[in-house]
Amino acid sequence: MAAQASRSESELRPIRVYTEGDDLYTAMLAAIRSARHSVKLESYIFADDEIGRQFIAALRARAQAGVVVQVNLDAAGSLFWGPRAVQKALREGGVQMRWFHRWSWHEPLRYNRRNHRKLLVVDSKIGFLGGYNIHRENSRKVYGEKRWRDTHVRVRGMLARDLGVLFDAFWSNRRRILPYMGSPETDQLITNHSRRGRHFLRALYATKFAAAHKSIHLTTPYFVPDRRTRQGLMQAAERGVEVSLLVPHKNNERIAQWAAHAYYAGLLAAGVRIHEYLPRMLHAKSLVIDDEWCSVGTANLDYRSFFLNYELTLASTERALVRHLERDFQVDLRESMRIQPKRWAAREYWRRFLESIGWSLRRWL
């Protein structure tokens, strides 16, 4: 009886964290199958594989039952993941499916602006957002022990309704939307849909870095910060804040990793602690400051996420969420290697050459 009560309380929590893809996909599929009115889904990658086909079946079933099912997928993100098969299966099943920014000879540069958001909203009552794409690399059952390490959250109530509003605005191409929804004192959904919003997340992080007095714990798979962000982290470390950066040791984007390495020396000299996660690909994007404020979502700490891609981030002061993300950070640190300044300074010259290549391409990564 106690176990049943505990599970019930867990399901009622306004925000729940997922760090295992199988658990997340089970919850998302259950939410889709329970839909009575609407299903709204966005993903950067939606693969024609064992995981993607489960979602296709669930989405088709609800559409054929009369539920309005809308799916918005990024054309560049899903390019090598069987997009034609996905499109055919969804549309034949009655799903309203769109590609975001398909290649066009008339507007070639728009292909570089991608929809990097990952969200699901069901009946405007339950929502999911975070770093997980829909593909087999996130599933322990399918991919094995080398599955990607990521973070996603489930929200309910007002946050879920706000997620639906953001989806509708994007679907209808309404650009005049505030860069955040919610309350700055509690929970905010931050988007860069509008022109003003493209600078909002970077400015928010800069403000939080400047105000930190105890700790900044940052997890990101692609670390290619602009000058303002880099200086904010270094200045915090120089005034005694514990600034710890967690990045992957094994990265699926080698050039992005070279670019990240180009920044290590300056950060280490300022006192920033850099840790590389060893077991598998780290794809989570989270930030915890002073054990009081946190963010989790789709945005990496790089030029593309701040200024080019469309992103979605949840910022929150909810104690349970802050504690959960901090606990996850500490667990990941135990499986990481800290970069030592002296050893880094002695790295080979050919590595420095690769770093210079990555740095020169930093705005295109």
Secondary structure, 3 states (H helix, E strand, C coil): CHHHHHHHHHHHCCEEEECCHHHHHHHHHHHHHCCCCEEEEEECCECCCHHHHHHHHHHHHHHHCCCEEEEEEECCCCCCCCHHHHHHHHHHCCCEEEEECCCCCCCHHHHHCCECCCEEEECCCEEEEECCCECHHHCHHHHCCCCCECCEEEEECHHHHHHHHHHHHHHCCCCCCCCEEECCCCEEEEECCCCHHHHHHHHHHHHHHHHCCCEEEEECCCEECCHHHHHHHHHHHHCCCEEEEEEECCCCCHHHHHHHHHHHHHHHHHCCEEEEECCCCECCCEEEECCCEEEEECCCEEHHHHHHCECEEEEECCHHHHHHHHHHHHHHHCCEEECCHHHHHCCCHHHHHHHHHHHHCHHHC
